[in-house]
Amino acid sequence: MKQLVSKQSARRWCQLGGILLLCAGCTGAAPGNGANSSGNGNTPPSMTMAPGPGMSTAPGSTTSPDGTTVVPPTPTAADALGPVALRRLTAAEYRNSVQAVLGLAQPPSGTLAAEAIGKNGFDNFGSALNVDGTLAGQYAAIAADAAKVFTVSTCDAPKAAADCAASFLQDFGKRAFRRPLTTEEIQQYQKLFSDALAATNYERATRQLVETLLQSPKFLYRFELGQSVNGATRTLTSYEVASELSYLFTSSPPDPMLMAAADANGLQSATQIETEARRLLKRPTAKDSFRHLLRIYGGLLRFDGLAKDTTVYPEYTPELRAAMSDSTDQFIDSVLWEGPGDFNTLFTAPYAYVNTALAGLYGVPDPGQSTLAKQMLNPLERSGLLTEPSVLASHSKPFESFPIARGKFVRVGLLCENLPAPPAVVPETPAPDPTLTTRERFARHSSDPACAGCHQLIDPIGFGLENYDGIGKYRTTENNKPVDSSGNITGTLDINGPYSGGVELSAKLAGSAEAKECLTTKAFQWAFGRDAGTGEQAAVTGISTKLAPAGLDIREVVVALTQTDAFLFRTFE
Amino acid sequence: MSQALIKRRSLLQQLGAAAFLATPVFRSALAEAQTQFPLRLILLNLPGGISQKSEGVPNFYFDTLAKPFASLESDMIIVDNAGAPAAAEISTWYELEGHGGGGRTMFGGKIEGQGCGGPADCGGEEKAYLYGTATTIDQLVAMQFGAKTRFDSLYFGSLWGGGQGDTIFRNGQRIKPEGDPAATFSKLFGNGAPPPATSTPAPMASALPPDPETAVLYALGKSRLDQLSAEIVEIKGIAGKYEQTKLDLHLTSLRELEKSLAVPGSAGGGGPGATPGGSCTAPVIPSGANMAGLDPATQGDLPAVSAAFNALGYQALNCDLTRVLCLQWLASGDGLVPRFGFMGLKDVHHGWEHSDQVSNPNSQGSREYDAAQMWLFGQMANFITLLKTTPEGSGTMLDNSIIYMSSEMTNGNHIHSPVLQFVAGKGGGAFKTGRRIDATGKNNNDVLLTLANTMGLNLPFMGDQKYNTGALSLG
């Protein structure tokens, strides 16, 4: 990476900006602990930036006080700017953030409302993440509990309590806000402290700061407001980029190295961003983040509460469901972090993680242990994510398989194709009949002229997965009749044609450029918490096109997203 | 001269200024003066269709679904045949899908996209979905009068079981329901563990002694919330348009938190509000089950959850913790959990919602749908009966309440036009119940406008002005 700005020059800029107090490192923090008086992140220090592949330099260069040329980054395409945003931390991100800020061994366990899962299957779209009365109360309760157990350092003479509070704010406050506090913010919180001190004592006054900072909107929201550089274009500050990166890759606030990079305003070029992205990929917590992406992709966000009719599936106990969920997580981890990490493997890996509880479901010998262990499966029966029981069960009815839901999942969820809304009144499928297979009963949808238009696009896909029952168990017969798992897929860009069974369907998907672009699109939505705009979709296509020939490394997809205009630039709506 | 009129005249003499007569504050004060007790607004959300009546059938009848309401007929006004003018006018993209579009329409009134006509205009589908809603009637009332009670409004029930039926909005921001009965109990009645079902009622957490520690806690809490509120205001000044509505909601949430601070020397809880009803004790949950662990999203919990939320909602009103309540038993489009297994019904609610109940009423799906909806009607009837059987002054709590009950769709047709609506309670004497109104040509906007203004708002219209044809006469 071409690092064109030194920490020294950054600090000099900081001093020239008249904020010596913060830059001098009152808390003993690392040099270059830059801040600005606006509270919005970095004032751009002197630097020359090398544009990344998705960013270009632009006219309008200026000369910094030290004589270095400052070239603001500019977006490649005007229509590729996403809106400024305040993205409220998700419940998981909030817990991780409290843990990180307080240095806890575990995330706080207090109640937090589960995030709503939108119609699009995502639970992290910024537009839906607000703070209603219930959530505000829950934040208050968690913050109060955290403050109670927070270990307050003593403030020994000759230091005055106010000085200790200032040091505390510069350190703890910066961790909470993910940037240094501005002078004004320090003053506000100093007043909060002194008011509390007047009523109580140093320890309680410090706890008051903790309790307040953990409910602050500057803690609860990820700021993506940027600063104006060129007309309507706003460039995210390095601190904003640091948060963007850390929550994307680790679902947690920036670690010290990332904060150091932000302090040096070193997150303003594609190269700088990529360097940090690749470092964060190696963090253990990246597993959680990518699991979340692929659970969204697999339609699994509701799986942990998925109920089945236990008169039909008596083995579907809470323990089995939990094992199914854990097994899928381990499969995802294995593909991403032990295997090649690519889309092809995600759909073709012929193994699963099995324990005693799952052995029957997979039809393999009982390993005699509760710990999940990797086990090769019959490659004619299982192949990757699509044939994971959790995925199949998620797209089934409570009491049977559901070819329509499965076909729709492949069409909409894995190929990103749109289907018209279903009609208001849907002809009922015949009730379970012990003389018929599910396929025979559902065949009506494809043959009824009123239904055929849409159902020909989805049912034949789902029929190809009829070898798996409503909880994803492999079967060759149903109601004493052989299962017909012949499927057909039409209307796609590149995988039209017949197939037989989930393994062949998975192979088709693995070879599909359309399916790969769909995953890339989902990754964009997950990364930015919104849909891609028209110009942004072009960037998505570009990433997919570039990475698909080598199998579409999912980790590289996300790294590539950090190199797009969408990552660094914003505009007001 | 009636007591109400005496109070009204006395109030007017005290107020003096004629101009005041037109203000919302006056109207609210008048409503209270007339009733002596606070006027309450309660929304009951029946997901997935409210009537088997075919379009074009002239009169409502207490059909299979609504049988549990038959015994409450004298307490209700049945508003029949109102809805959107015609299916052809259901043109905006979000209205085409009954679950979501209807959910937004049900309590907010039919509305166009507020300058945001669809995903392409709004920055994506999710945002368009939210922009497509203004503010629902409960939040309008809460915004105007919520300061009078400890909670501006309360909203209980299930939403996240795979459903799509967001129903409560404030300036385009959706509000989530409280889904955990045990947590709700703590929120309303203190942090102690909920009492076992068989115990005697526990006193509500109140009557905090005016000790110095209470004063300290109040001062710290107030100072904290002042700081947080100031930050919200500061951020709002630099945020984008959509984020500003988000921050408005956040600010409201902080103000509500402030009301929960224990004011030194007050009768606990700090928030304003009298205790007009009976004894304000924490409710005994009549389900026979311990609330701990109850979850609307868990199969089999629905009866116990319903009983718990009915009891909690009733007592919250009885104790005047709030005057605005919304109850919903499950979400429209709920497709995750077969919640009615306790009745021997196998499928998920969403499956029944798409069944053809009108033209094929004897199919298995239609029959299961009927059974589930009738059970839900029964839960609502239970709640209404709680109010009806609680004396309040010379009448009952129901007399001083406005209960609005409807659904996001007529039936399996998945449109919100026409949609059957029930108004229960006398609205503090404003409504004459025990009748049916043929509201052909009116929209649910008109019904909501009538209710909102009876609550003391002074609105010119609800939802989109173009879908308002004028308030109804319910008196």
Chai-1 contact restraints between the chains, C-beta under 6 A:
chainA,res_idxA,chainB,res_idxB,connection_type,confidence,min_distance_angstrom,max_distance_angstrom,comment,restraint_id
A,P83,B,G123,contact,1.0,0.0,6.0,A-B,restraint_1
A,P83,B,G240,contact,1.0,0.0,6.0,A-B,restraint_2
A,V84,B,G240,contact,1.0,0.0,6.0,A-B,restraint_3
A,L86,B,A239,contact,1.0,0.0,6.0,A-B,restraint_4
A,L86,B,E243,contact,1.0,0.0,6.0,A-B,restraint_5
A,T111,B,A183,contact,1.0,0.0,6.0,A-B,restraint_6
A,A113,B,K176,contact,1.0,0.0,6.0,A-B,restraint_7
A,A116,B,W160,contact,1.0,0.0,6.0,A-B,restraint_8
A,G118,B,E126,contact,1.0,0.0,6.0,A-B,restraint_9
A,K119,B,Q164,contact,1.0,0.0,6.0,A-B,restraint_10
A,F125,B,E126,contact,1.0,0.0,6.0,A-B,restraint_11
A,S127,B,E126,contact,1.0,0.0,6.0,A-B,restraint_12
A,S127,B,K127,contact,1.0,0.0,6.0,A-B,restraint_13
A,S127,B,L130,contact,1.0,0.0,6.0,A-B,restraint_14
A,N130,B,Q173,contact,1.0,0.0,6.0,A-B,restraint_15
A,N130,B,K246,contact,1.0,0.0,6.0,A-B,restraint_16
A,N130,B,L249,contact,1.0,0.0,6.0,A-B,restraint_17
A,V131,B,H250,contact,1.0,0.0,6.0,A-B,restraint_18
A,V131,B,S253,contact,1.0,0.0,6.0,A-B,restraint_19
A,D132,B,I175,contact,1.0,0.0,6.0,A-B,restraint_20
A,D132,B,K176,contact,1.0,0.0,6.0,A-B,restraint_21
A,D132,B,S253,contact,1.0,0.0,6.0,A-B,restraint_22
A,G133,B,S253,contact,1.0,0.0,6.0,A-B,restraint_23
A,G133,B,E256,contact,1.0,0.0,6.0,A-B,restraint_24
A,T134,B,E178,contact,1.0,0.0,6.0,A-B,restraint_25
A,A136,B,S253,contact,1.0,0.0,6.0,A-B,restraint_26
A,A136,B,L257,contact,1.0,0.0,6.0,A-B,restraint_27
A,A140,B,L257,contact,1.0,0.0,6.0,A-B,restraint_28
A,L192,B,S223,contact,1.0,0.0,6.0,A-B,restraint_29
A,L192,B,Q227,contact,1.0,0.0,6.0,A-B,restraint_30
A,D195,B,S223,contact,1.0,0.0,6.0,A-B,restraint_31
A,A196,B,L220,contact,1.0,0.0,6.0,A-B,restraint_32
A,A199,B,V216,contact,1.0,0.0,6.0,A-B,restraint_33
A,A199,B,A219,contact,1.0,0.0,6.0,A-B,restraint_34
A,Q208,B,L220,contact,1.0,0.0,6.0,A-B,restraint_35
A,T212,B,R224,contact,1.0,0.0,6.0,A-B,restraint_36
A,T212,B,Q227,contact,1.0,0.0,6.0,A-B,restraint_37
A,Q215,B,L228,contact,1.0,0.0,6.0,A-B,restraint_38
A,S216,B,E231,contact,1.0,0.0,6.0,A-B,restraint_39
A,P217,B,E231,contact,1.0,0.0,6.0,A-B,restraint_40
A,P217,B,I232,contact,1.0,0.0,6.0,A-B,restraint_41
A,P217,B,I235,contact,1.0,0.0,6.0,A-B,restraint_42
A,R302,B,G162,contact,1.0,0.0,6.0,A-B,restraint_43
A,R302,B,L336,contact,1.0,0.0,6.0,A-B,restraint_44
A,G305,B,A297,contact,1.0,0.0,6.0,A-B,restraint_45
A,A307,B,Q299,contact,1.0,0.0,6.0,A-B,restraint_46
A,A307,B,V337,contact,1.0,0.0,6.0,A-B,restraint_47
A,D309,B,K346,contact,1.0,0.0,6.0,A-B,restraint_48
A,P398,B,P338,contact,1.0,0.0,6.0,A-B,restraint_49
A,F399,B,K346,contact,1.0,0.0,6.0,A-B,restraint_50
A,A421,B,E97,contact,1.0,0.0,6.0,A-B,restraint_51
A,A424,B,N413,contact,1.0,0.0,6.0,A-B,restraint_52
A,A424,B,H414,contact,1.0,0.0,6.0,A-B,restraint_53
A,V425,B,D356,contact,1.0,0.0,6.0,A-B,restraint_54
A,V425,B,G412,contact,1.0,0.0,6.0,A-B,restraint_55
A,V426,B,H354,contact,1.0,0.0,6.0,A-B,restraint_56
A,E428,B,S355,contact,1.0,0.0,6.0,A-B,restraint_57
A,E428,B,S363,contact,1.0,0.0,6.0,A-B,restraint_58
A,E428,B,G365,contact,1.0,0.0,6.0,A-B,restraint_59
A,A431,B,Q364,contact,1.0,0.0,6.0,A-B,restraint_60
A,R530,B,G124,contact,1.0,0.0,6.0,A-B,restraint_61
A,D531,B,G124,contact,1.0,0.0,6.0,A-B,restraint_62
A,F572,B,G240,contact,1.0,0.0,6.0,A-B,restraint_63
A,E573,B,G240,contact,1.0,0.0,6.0,A-B,restraint_64
A,E573,B,K241,contact,1.0,0.0,6.0,A-B,restraint_65
